[in-house]
Amino acid sequence: MAKELTEKYEGNKFQAWIRVKSDEALRKLRLPILAEEVKGHGKYKVNFDPTLRVIIREAKFLDRIGKEIPNTIVNIAL
């Protein structure tokens, strides 16, 4: 019974992760990748949201334990 409850809990947590992270990743990817560092000076910086790095890292570890990662997140990681 404990094993079944653990598997069900893990499955529910993973499905929640997929829903939240897929939506979050798509929102973050819609943001401009370059941001002007100082207005009017023509200097730009890379505006890559740190949340995307976290999602990529989480996906890597979930893939290592055999979880099926959604294509959206796989494409971001690649």
C-alpha positions as CSV (number, residue, x, y, z in Angstrom):
1,M,0.0,0.0,0.0
2,A,2.8,2.4,0.8
3,K,4.5,1.7,-2.5
4,E,1.2,2.5,-4.4
5,L,0.7,5.7,-2.4
6,T,4.2,6.8,-3.1
7,E,3.9,6.1,-6.8
8,K,0.6,7.9,-7.0
9,Y,2.0,10.9,-5.1
10,E,5.1,11.0,-7.3
11,G,2.9,10.8,-10.4
12,N,0.7,13.7,-9.2
13,K,3.7,15.9,-8.4
14,F,5.2,15.1,-11.8
15,Q,2.0,16.0,-13.7
16,A,1.7,19.2,-11.7
17,W,5.4,20.0,-12.6
18,I,4.7,19.4,-16.3
19,R,1.6,21.8,-16.2
20,V,3.3,24.6,-14.3
21,K,6.7,24.5,-15.9
22,S,5.5,24.1,-19.5
23,D,3.3,27.2,-19.1
24,E,6.0,29.1,-17.3
25,A,8.6,28.2,-19.9
26,L,6.5,29.4,-22.8
27,R,5.7,32.7,-21.0
28,K,9.4,33.3,-20.4
29,L,10.4,32.5,-24.0
30,R,8.0,35.2,-25.2
31,L,10.1,37.8,-23.4
32,P,12.8,39.7,-25.4
33,I,16.1,37.9,-25.4
34,L,18.1,41.2,-25.5
35,A,17.5,44.1,-23.2
36,E,19.0,47.6,-23.5
37,E,21.5,47.9,-20.6
38,V,21.5,51.7,-20.4
39,K,18.7,53.6,-22.2
40,G,20.0,55.5,-25.2
41,H,23.6,54.2,-25.0
42,G,23.2,51.3,-27.4
43,K,24.5,48.7,-25.0
44,Y,22.6,45.5,-24.7
45,K,22.6,42.5,-22.4
46,V,21.3,39.0,-22.7
47,N,18.0,38.8,-20.9
48,F,17.8,35.0,-20.4
49,D,15.5,34.4,-17.5
50,P,17.2,32.3,-14.7
51,T,13.9,30.4,-14.3
52,L,14.6,28.8,-17.7
53,R,17.9,27.5,-16.4
54,V,16.2,25.9,-13.5
55,I,13.6,24.3,-15.7
56,I,16.3,22.9,-17.9
57,R,18.2,21.5,-14.9
58,E,15.1,19.9,-13.4
59,A,14.3,18.3,-16.8
60,K,17.8,16.9,-17.0
61,F,17.5,15.2,-13.7
62,L,13.9,14.0,-14.3
63,D,15.1,12.5,-17.6
64,R,17.9,10.7,-15.8
65,I,15.4,8.9,-13.5
66,G,13.3,7.9,-16.5
67,K,10.5,10.4,-16.6
68,E,8.9,11.4,-19.9
69,I,9.7,15.1,-20.4
70,P,7.3,17.1,-22.6
71,N,8.6,18.2,-26.0
72,T,8.2,21.8,-25.1
73,I,10.7,21.5,-22.3
74,V,13.0,19.2,-24.3
75,N,13.2,21.7,-27.1
76,I,14.1,24.5,-24.6
77,A,16.8,22.4,-23.2
78,L,18.3,21.6,-26.6
